[in-house]
Amino acid sequence: MYRGLARKGWARQGSHAHSVRCRTPAACGKMSWHPQYRSSKFRHVYGKPASKEKCYDCVPITHNVHDNNFCAVNPYFIAVVTECAGGGAFLVIPIQQTGKLDPHYPKICGHKGNVLDIKWNPFNDFVIASCSEDATVKIWDIPRHFLTKNITNPKKELLGHVRRVGLIEWHPTANNILFSSGYDYKIMIWNLDSKEAVISNPVKILDAHKDVVLSMSFNTDGSLLATACRDRKIRLIDPRAGTVLQEANYKSHRVNKVLFLGNMKKLFSTGTSRWNNRQIALWDQNDLSVPLLEEDLDGSSGLLFPFYDSDTHMLYVVGKGDGNIRYYEISPEKPYLNYLMEYRSHLPQKGIGMMPKRGLEVSTCEIFRFYKLIPTKNMIEPISMIVPRRSESYQEDIYPLTTGDKPALTAQEWLNGINKGPLLVSLRPGYGAVNSLPQFLEPEPLMKTTDLSQPQGQGGRMPLEDVQKPSGAEDSRKQPEMQEKLLKNEQMWLSNGFDISERPPPKTENELLQMFYQQQEEIRRLREMVNQRDVQIKQMKLELRNLCTNTGRY
C-alpha cells in the first residue's frame, strides 16, 4: 500500500518525466516521497499561439546551421536572418505588419558572408547590430518609416576579429557598449560613442578562452560576464579587468548555453550529459566547482535556449528542432527549480525571438512573448505566455517595475568602473516613472512611481502639510503639464510603441483587413482610456473635497 502511494506521489512530482540529480549535500537534503503543495501565482501560465492572420507568413528564414536565435524583436520591429544569394542579409519588418510578406521586401544586406547573429540596441529601438562570417560587426540605423529599398551602408563597422564573428551582446545598462565574440577565441568590447564610421580598435580584448565561445550573459548591472565555451567550461569574468573569477570544469555536463538568473547570484546552463541526453544545470555564482542540481530532459539532439524573466522569476527553456517550451519558477531556496508546465507544438522551431517586457499586452495578462521561426512553413509565429485572470484591470502583482529603454550609464562611465542597475519603468498603461535598480530595495523611490491620480496620504486623504505647501497658482501651472505628459504617455500606449502615422499603407485586401482590426482595437483601448479618465476625475473631486474639508477645519 505504502509503495503504491509512494509511486503515485513520485509520479505526481515528476510528471514532466525529468530525472533530477542533486550534486551537493545542501541541495539533496532529505528526500520526501510526498510532494509539498507550493503556492504560486504562475502555476497556471499557458502558451497561446497567435492566429494565422497575426503571424508573419512567406518569410524566407535562413537555412544556416549555426546555433543562434536568428531573430531579434523590440516593440517596433521584428528582425530575422534570411536566405540571400551572394552574401548575408536580414529582414526588418514592422511589428504591426503581419500576414504575407512581399517577396521583394527590402533587406539589410551589407555583409559579404552569412549573418550569424543580430541584436537590437536595448536603448534605441531603431539601431541594430549584426555579425557575420565575413569577420565584421556592423551597426545599422533603421528608418522610422517602413523600408522602401535595401540598406547596404551601415552606420558603423567594427573591424578587429580575424575569423568569423558568431555572437554579439549589448551591455544591459551602459549606452553604446557592445561585446562581440569570434572564432578567433577572443571577446572584444567596443565603445560605439566614437565618431568614426570604421572602428578597428576595441577598448578591451578578453583573451581567456582556448576555444570558441558559445554563449555570453551579463548579470543585472553588467559588472560580470558569464561565458560558455566549446571546451565545456563555464567562466565568470570581470569584463573590464579581463580576469577570470570562477571557472567550472565539471566533466559530466557539456555546456552549450549559460544564463545569469538576475540578482539571485545563480547561473543556469543547458547542455548535454555524458550519455548525450539534453540536460540543464543550476550553479552557485560563487562556487562553480559542482552544480547545485542537474536535470536530464530528453534524448533529442537540438540545443536548448534558456530565457529568464527576472520580474516573475520564471525560466523558459526552448528546444531547437522541436516545438517544446518548458517553463519553471526559480526560488532562492531548494529545490531552486520548480517545474510549471510545457507548451507543446508539432511545428519545430529553428530559432526564437523574445519581446522586451515594455512591448507586451498588459490588458491580456501577457507576461512573456516569443516569436518562433518555423522554416518548414516560412512563418514566424508569436506565442504569448498568459496568466489566466478574470479581471480585465491592470494586474499590479504580475507586472512589477521592469527594465526600461533608457541607459543608466554612459559608455565612458562604465569603462571608468562605475556600476549601476537598469532604470526601471512601470508597465501600467499611461505611466512610465523611472527608478534605478540599486534603490529598488528601499521603499522611498518606489513610492515615487505611485499612480498620478492616487492621493498621497494615508486612508485616501492627503496629509495636511502637503496640502498647505503648494499654492493654488502652482497647482494650476502643474495641472496642464501633468495632463499633457499623461496624454503623451497614453498616446504612446495606444499605438503600442508604434506611431500610427508611420504604419505602412495597406497593399492587399488582407493588409486592409488587418488595419481595420487594428483600428477596432484602438477604439476599444480608447474606450478604456475614457473610462480610466472618468475614474481619475472622480478621484480628483475626492481630493478637492478633502482639501476643502481640511482647510475649513484648520
CORJOKA-V197729 format. One line per field, one symbol per residue. ss: DSSP state (H for helix, E for strand, C for the rest). psi: psi as a letter, one per 20 degrees, with the letter a starting at -180 (. if undefined). burial: + if it has 16 or more other C-alpha atoms within 10 Angstrom, else -. A space follows every 10 residues. Layout:
ss: ???
psi: ???
burial: ???
//
This chain:
ss: CHHHHHHHHH HHHCCCCCEE EECCHHHHCC CCCCCCCCCC CCCCCEEEEC CHHHCEECCC ECCCCCCCCC EEECCCEEEE EECCCCCEEE EEEECCCCEE CCCCCCCEEE ECCCEEEEEE CCCCCCEEEE EECCCEEEEE ECCCCCCCCC ECCCCEEEEC CCCCEEEEEE CCCECCEEEE EECCCCEEEE ECCCCCCEEC CCCEEECCCC CCEEEEEECC CCCCEEEEEC CCCEEEEECC CCEEEEEECC CCEEEEEEEE CCCCCEEEEE EEECCCCEEE EEEECCECCC CCEEEEEECC CCCEEEEEEC CCCEEEEEEC CCCCEEEEEE CCCCCCEEEE EEECCCCCCC EEEECCHHHC CHHHCEEEEE EEEECCCCEE EEEEEECCCC CCCCCHHHCC CEECCCCCEC HHHHHCCCCC CCEEECCCCC CCCCEEHHHC CCHHHHHCCC CCCCCCCHHH CCCHHHHHHC CHHHHHHHHH HHHHHHHHHH HHHHCCCCCH HHCCCCCCHH HHHHHHHHHH HHHHHHHHHH HHHHHHHHHH HHHHHHHHHH HHHC
psi: ghhggggggh hhhlijkqpp opiqhhhgbp ppiopqpopp ijhkpqpoqq rgijroqkon qqjqjqmrhj ppqrigqppp prppplaqrq qopphimrbp ppikpqromi qirpphqqpq pijoijpqqq rrijjqpqpp ppqhrqpirq piorgqpooh qirqpiqqpq pihppkpppq prjjjqpppp ojiqiqhooi oqiqpoliqj apphqqpqag jjiqppqpqi jjqpqoqohh hjqohqpplo hjooqgqqpp mcjikqqpqq bqrijkqpqq qpqphinjgp qhqqppgajr iqqppqppoi gikpppoppp iakqoqqrpp qhrqjgoopf rppqqioqph rqrppqhijr nhijkpiqpq oppnhhjlqp opopopooqh qjrpnhhimr prpakpqhqr ghgghijppq rqpqqqjppi qlqpqqhiji iqhghhhijq phipqiaqkj qpqghhhhgq rhggghhhgh gghggghggh hghgjljpph iiqqqphrhg hggghghhhh gggghgghhg ghhgghghhh hgggghgggg ghh.
burial: --------+- --+------+ -+----+--- ---------- -++-+++-+- ---+++++++ ++----++++ ++++++++++ ++++--++++ ++++++++++ -----+++++ +-++++++++ +++-++++++ ++++++++++ ++---++--- +--+++++-+ +-++++++++ ++++++++++ ++++++++++ ++------+- -+-+++--+- ++++++++++ ++++++++++ ++++++++++ ---+-++++- --++++++++ ++-+-+++++ +++--+++++ +++++--+-+ +++++++--- --++++++++ -+++++++++ ++++++++++ -----+++++ +++---++++ ++++++++++ ++-+++++++ +++++---++ +++++++--- ----+--+++ ++++++++++ +--++---++ ++++++++++ +++++++--- -----+--+- ----++---- +++---+--- ---------- -----+--++ ++++++++-- --+------- +--++----- ----+---+- --------+- --+--++--+ ----
//
